[in-house]
Amino acid sequence: MKLATFNINGIKARIEALPSWLESARPDVVTLQEIKSIDESFPREMFEDLGYRVETHGQKGFNGVAILSRLPLEDVTRGLPGDDGDEQSRWIEATVIGPARAVRLCGLYLPNGNPVSFDADGRPEATGKYGYKLGWMERMRHRAADLLALEEPVVLAGDYNIIPQAEDAAKPEAWRQDALFLPESRAAFRRILHLGYTEAFRARDQSPGQYSFWDYQAGAWERNNGIRIDHLLLSPQAADLLRDAGIDRDVRAGEKPSDHVPVWVMLDA
């Protein structure tokens, strides 16, 4: 089973690039982020014609997540538990029925968290968008713990808006006061990992210079000034099934690309 995650930065803008990648990479299942579309406006027929089932959790103009799957999906749920007042579309779950076994897949678009306010001592304040990011990550930690209790293969796939380590940025010094790289953000990410999850890509490749996002500005792609913020976390049962993982970086060089590229895993499932 090939599972991928891809922040497409707008389904309308990627209406040609996304099908092209699907046809060449042929993932069995892909979680999408930033579809920027309400459910009714998502061009589902295009992907159904390619053999994919389509489940969306959309929002007009912002955010929005989706799952495209060649395999059967069961028990689809939408929204991250823990805050009934949260109206942002950032979380979708489904059970993927693979040829050998089922996998619980969560597609997520973690809040960016910028801008960050700092107190007089230079410490980030957990208010505004940054407070929302940290609160969302704590809710995610609780959901991730609940999923582990199932003792089943679980994959948490998406745009985490977290640079885990300095080697995950071409210029880490440029991100020191950014919500993606603040110590508090990375600590929240590690708390999820330390529940018992494995970060799939780093389990297969520990080399620096591996990125999944390049800004559109200042020639970031041409200079390889990137960051790695798209991740797939595997429960112990899913980690036991891991065969391979990778980043489809060449997608960034295509026609009208997203600023992100797909990241994928191959599981014996």
N, C-alpha and C positions, 0 to 999 in steps of 0.2 A: 504494500500500500504506500503510494507516494502522496504525502501531505505537504502542502505549501501554504505560505502566508505572503500576502502582497498588498501593500498600501498603494492603491491606484490613483489617489489624489484626484478623484472625480470620475465617475463612470462615463459621463458625456465626453470628457477630454480624452479618455482612454478607449473609446468605442472601437478603434481599430487595433491599437497596440495590445489590448488584453486578449482578444480572440486569437491574435497571431501568436502570442506566447503560449496560450493554452494548447493550440494545435501543435506547436513544436515541442513543448516540454511534457505535455500530456500528464499532468498531475491527476491522481484519482480524486483528490479533494483539495480545495483551496479556500482559505479564509481571506476575505477582502476587507480592507479598511478604507475609510474616507470615501465611501461611494457617493456621498453628497447628493442623495436622492431619496425621496419618499418611496415607500414600497410600491405604490401604484405606478410610479414613473420608471422603475428599474426595467431595462430592456431584457426581461427574462427569456423571451422567445429566442433571442439570438443565442443564448447559452444552452437553452433546451435543445436547439437544433444541433448543437455540438455534442449532445449526449449528457448534459449536466442537469441535475436537479438543482433548483434555486430556492434558497431561503434567505430572506433579508430582514434586517432591523434598521430601517432607514430614518432619515431626518432631513428636512428640507434645507439644502444649502450647506450643511455642516455634517461632520462626523459620519455615522452610518457604517454598519458592518454587514457582511453577507457570507454565506457558505455556498459554494458550488461543488457538487459531488456527482461523480459517475456511479457511485455506490449508493445503496439504499440508506436513507436517514430516518432515524426514529427519535421520539421524545425531544423535539426541538423546543427550546425555551429562549426567551429574550430578556435581556436586562440583568445587570449584576445585582444579586441580592444585597440587602442591608440598608437601602435608602429608598423608600417608596416615592419620595419627592424628586428623585433624580430623573430628569427628563431627557438626558443626553443618551443617544443611541451608540453604545460603545461595547456591548457584550452580546454574544449569541452562542448557544450551545446546541449540540446534537450528538446522538450516538451514530457512528458510522459502522455499518455492517459490512465488514471485510470478508474476503473469501475464507479466511482461517479463524478470525475472531473479531469481536466488536471493539471499537475504540471510542471513548468519550472525548469529543473535540470541543474546545472552547476557542472562539475567535474573539479577539479583544483589540480595542484601540485605546490605549492608556492615555490619560490627559497629558498634554505637553507641560503645563504648569508655569509657563512664563506669562507675564513678567513676575520676578521675585522681588519682594521688599526685604530690606535688611535693616536690623536694628542698629543702635549706636555702636555696638561692639562688633558689627559686621556679620552677625548671625542671621540666617534666613528666617523670616517670619512665616509661620504656618497659617497664612491668611490668603484671601482672594483665590486666584487660580492655583497658586502653589499649595495652599491649604486643601483645595479640592483634589489636587493630584495625590497628596499624601493620604487623605481620607479614602480616596478611591482605591489606593494600593492596599490599605488596611482591610477594606472590604474584600478585595481580591484575595488577600492572604487567608481570610476566613473561608471563602469559597474554595480555594485551593486545598485547604486542610480537609474540608468536608468531602471533596472529591477523592482525596487520598484514602479516606476511611472506607471507600467502596472496594479498595484493593483490586482495581481493574486498570487496564491501560487508559491513561488520560494524557491528552496533549493540550497545552495552553499556548496558542499560536497567535502572534499578532505583532503590531507596532507598539512596543513598550515605551517608547520615548525615554529610554534609559541607556546611557553609555556605561556598561558595567565596569570597565577597567580602562586605564590610560591607553593601553595598546589598541583599544577599540575606537580611537580617534586619531586622525592624522596629525592634528594639532591640539592635544589635550589642554594646553595652557589657555586656549581660546574659549574653553567651555567651563572654566573654573567656577564662575558665578552664574552658570546657566542651570535651569531646573533639571535638565537631562543628566547633569554630571555632578550636582551637589552631593556631598557626603550623605546627607539625609535621604536623598533619592536612591542612591546606590545601596544604602543600608536597608531601605524598605524592600528593594529588589532581592537582596541577599536573604532577608527574612522569609521570603517566599521560597527561594531556592533551598534554604536550610530545613524546610519542612520535609524534604526528601526528593526534590525534583532535580533533574539533570538538564543542563543547558545543552541542547543537542549539537549545535554547530561546534562549540568548544570541546565537546567530547570527541569530535573527529578531527579538528583542526585547531592547533594552538598558535599558529603563526600570526604575527602582526600584519597590519595592512589589509585586513579583510573588512570591508564595509558594506552596508546595505542602503545607505542614503548619501546623496551628494546634492547640495543646494544648487538651485538654478543660477545663483549669482556668482560673480567673480571667477568664472572658469573653474568652479570646484571639481567638476567631473574631469576636465582635461588635466588638471593638476593632481588628481586623485586625493583631493582634500575632503575625505569622507568620514563618516561615523557609522558604527554598527549599532542599530537600535531596534532591529526586527529580530525576534527570538522565538524559538519553540522550546518550551519546557516539558520534560517528559516525567511522568510518574515512574516509580521503580519498575512497575510491570511493563510500561511502554519502553523504558530504557533497555530492558532485557531484549526487546524486539528490534532495537536500532541496528540497521545495516549500513546506512550512509547518511550524510547531510551535506548541504552545499548552498552556495549563493549564486544565483544567475545574474552576475554583474553585467554581462554584455547587453542585457535588456536596456540598461541606462543609455546605451549608445544608439538605440533605435529611433524610429520616427515618433515624434511627439511623446517622449517618455515621461513616466512619473519620476519624481525625485527619489523614490524608493525603488528597489528591485526585489524580486521574489527570493525567499529563503525556503528551503525544503528539507524534508527528512524522508528516508525510506525505511519502512517498518515491515517486519515479517508478520503481517496481519491480513 
